[in-house]
Amino acid sequence: MALTNINIRVDDTIKKEAQDIFSSMGLDMTTAINIFLRQAIRQRCIPFTVSMEKPNENSGEIPEKKHARRQEAFQRFMQYRGILPAGFDYKKELDEYRNERYGHTD
């Protein structure tokens, strides 16, 4: 496989914070960006929600928490409809899948 370089400009603070996060996960910046690009190709879209939604200033809720609440509500709905078994744990199943597929979890 031929390799190529990508040059991007980012704020120093953003780069440092991202490197710290990736490092804590055992990744370097190149690997993390490659993961992002591969997921974008697999899903044929940006692999996360991009929105203009801001945190609710009254509740301090951030969009990721709102997304997690929506996932939980969807899971409860699917269990109610009988599509998922009552004891199904989405987070556990996702972690097990990631561990099996990639050898690690979030």
ZILIN-V826154 format. One line per field, one symbol per residue. phi: phi as a letter, one per 40 degrees, with the letter a starting at -180 (. if undefined). Layout:
phi: ???
//
This chain:
phi: .cbbcbbbbbcdccdccccccccccgbbcccccccdcccccccfaccacbaccbdccccgccdccccccccccccccccdcgcbcdccbdcccccccccccbgabc
//
